Amino acid sequence: MSYCLNPHCQKPQNPDATKFCLTCGSKLRLKDRYRALRPIGEGAFGRTFLAVDEDRLKTPCVIKQFWPHFQETSELEKATALFKQEAQRLHDLGEHPQIPTLLASFKQDQRLYLVEELIEGQNLLQELQHQGAFTEQKIRDLLIDLLPVLQFVHEHQVIHRDIKPENILRRIPPQNSTYKLVVNSSQPVTPLVQGQGGNVVLVDFGVAKQISGITETKTGTRTGTAGYAPIEQIRGGKAYPASDLYSLGVTCIHLLTGVLLDDLFDALEGEWMWRSHLTRKGRPVPQNLGKILDKLLKDSVKDRYQSAAQVLQDLTNGRQNAHATNTVLGKMPAPPVQNKPDIITAELAAVRAELNQGASAKISTSNLPHRHSSNPDVYAELESLKSELSIARKTARTSVQVSTKAWRCVQILKGHSASVNAVAISPTSAGLLASGSDDKTIKIWNLETGQLIHSFFGHSAQVDAVAISHDGRILISGGLDKKIIQWKLDTREMIREFYSHFGSPQSHRYGAVHSLAFSFDSGLIASGSADKTIKLWNQRNGELIHKFSGHLDKVLSVAFSPHPPNNPYKGRIFASGSADETIKIWGLGTWENIRTLTGHLGRVYTVAFSPNSSYQRGLLVSGGVDATIKLWNVDTGEVLNTLRGHSDAVLSVAISPDGSTIASGSRDGTVKLWSVQTVELLNSFMGQNPVAFSSDGQTLASGGDGSEILIWRRSG
């Protein structure tokens, strides 16, 4: 049977050999190779079909058709983005045995389609309904099987954002594959026999989000499933690896108790009541597993596990301790769970060999260990090498190095409890680095030793911008609480909060502060805001000097020009990049928009002027959502060059003090270095925005995984 994919067809069933629908005349094969057999699911965004690939000996596959049941523009745009996002995320993740493989993504007859690997089996909600509540051992086995998958996903800079029983399938081994595929379908399913094997598979990446160091004023798309999604995701649209782990914790207590989530949560106390349900049934949970689940379910992101590997470590320690206790008491330990092939040992050996040979540049993310080992000794070795392997991973370059001088990661700064959004390095020889984070703090670090010196508290929301004065004495910060705060670095105290001329306690009363910059004499401070304005402040007293209006959307970046006084604008210009796709050049003193630069296809996230010492003065560099970096002649507004190499938005750029090198940090998980003179790609390594050069150009700071800051040093 061939099934017509036209949603309006009245009689979609057709004989196998038919090429065109006998009822409506629609073409029955997608791309002349994928033939739908029958529908197996339908949701708000579209339909899912069991299908075969005629070009691969009729190999079974799944066709997902985008056909939303609504026409309201904003909802339609959101649904379209989510559908396309699933293809992008599956493509980014590549092939993994516990993630469906993307076979094709295309548009045909004005409709969007995904073709994915067929996963035969049933989801865990169906398994719960057929077999009843999971045992404690079954929950442990589930975690051991699924946590390495989450670790893999998070290492590839993706957050799933919709972990729940329906999105976890238990794959049926080929010899037992008599089960019918069920994806939101009413089709009957053969119950899974207790004790049957089969790895779990994580599906539905339609709402997955790439980990990013920048947050929009509209704090993100609120996606996920009520009950399973954590508060930061539902209320604020923000997600972290710990958000997926929270959803996994909720999934576990649902499967463990078999009770509806509404009955498990006490709204008055704000607590999960899963323990009391199990106690009443005479099924108390062992202390180790109970502590793990409790930590997964913490309301505060920083109180939860920060990585799947941490959960695995505690889970493994608990299993070993339980085994030792049983042996001491003279009890026969439970039969060991059949382990998957232990591939981590070979991976560790390969990495260790490369490290010993000094060939860390050859290491790629594909040969780094990302799965739990069944061998405790090997796993312990993994933990002991964790720091070294992490540095090697971040030093691994993704393209051929053409520079004669290499860069290597020498420090990983850990202290923030959430994503780092901004970094600034003192222009003086003091060797200080400031960082602003989603955790609402600004931290000061010793750039040479990596030591955390001090933490500033004062913001009530995430910090999006930091800047240090050119004499290295003053720090300013701004964030989503709409405030600009001035700090003194030597005494480590707050100097003042800037106030708008409306008398508001916020510096920008109508929008978050996304960017800050000192003028080169440090007398002026410019701030860019989500209220579409740029404000100019007197650094000495916090007084508002002028408000610039002209952008049609939020201002995401500001930068002062270091041009000498004999330039056409007397050295008094600055630039702003906006979500309205433009860059504006402003005159100080004249208070006017001198020139508007257009060329980016979407938001301009970052702008930077070439330093005064550069042989190429009058150069402005910008980065945008179109994944490009553009070099501009400020005096003429001409685009001099466009650098392409990133696969996702460029969120941060910095220029070395001698003006020879551009650093760019992107949402694609890489930091790239470019030659200004030849516009060639010099280096590319694992990392992300933000980026900042030291005053001597020999050190580069960048974002890393989650809350990390990476310190790179030039060698050779």
Salt bridges, closest charged atoms under 4 A:
ASP16 OD1 - ARG35 NH1 3.49
ASP32 OD1 - LYS27 NZ 2.73
GLU42 OE2 - HIS69 NE2 3.19
ASP53 OD2 - ARG33 NH2 2.59
GLU54 OE2 - ARG29 NH2 3.84
GLU54 OE2 - ARG35 NE 2.57
ASP55 OD2 - ARG33 NE 3.80
GLU86 OE2 - LYS64 NZ 2.90
ASP92 OD2 - ARG89 NH1 3.25
ASP92 OD1 - HIS91 ND1 3.82
GLU116 OE1 - LYS64 NZ 3.70
GLU117 OE2 - ARG171 NH1 3.49
GLU127 OE2 - LYS138 NZ 2.79
GLU127 OE1 - ARG170 NE 2.77
GLU136 OE2 - ARG140 NE 2.34
ASP141 OD1 - ARG319 NH2 3.33
ASP145 OD1 - LYS340 NZ 3.26
ASP162 OD2 - LYS164 NZ 3.84
GLU216 OE1 - LYS554 NZ 3.75
GLU216 OE1 - ARG603 NH1 2.87
GLU232 OE2 - ARG304 NH1 2.83
ASP244 OD2 - HIS154 NE2 2.87
ASP294 OD2 - ARG275 NH2 2.80
GLU381 OE2 - ARG352 NH2 2.41
ASP439 OD2 - HIS416 ND1 2.94
ASP464 OD2 - HIS514 ND1 3.06
ASP481 OD2 - HIS459 ND1 2.99
GLU497 OE2 - LYS483 NZ 3.67
ASP531 OD2 - HIS508 ND1 2.98
ASP580 OD2 - HIS551 ND1 3.04
ASP626 OD2 - HIS600 ND1 3.20
ASP668 OD2 - HIS646 ND1 3.04
ASP705 OD2 - ARG393 NH1 2.80
ASP705 OD2 - LYS394 NZ 3.32
GLU708 OE1 - LYS394 NZ 3.51
GLU708 OE2 - LYS414 NZ 3.68
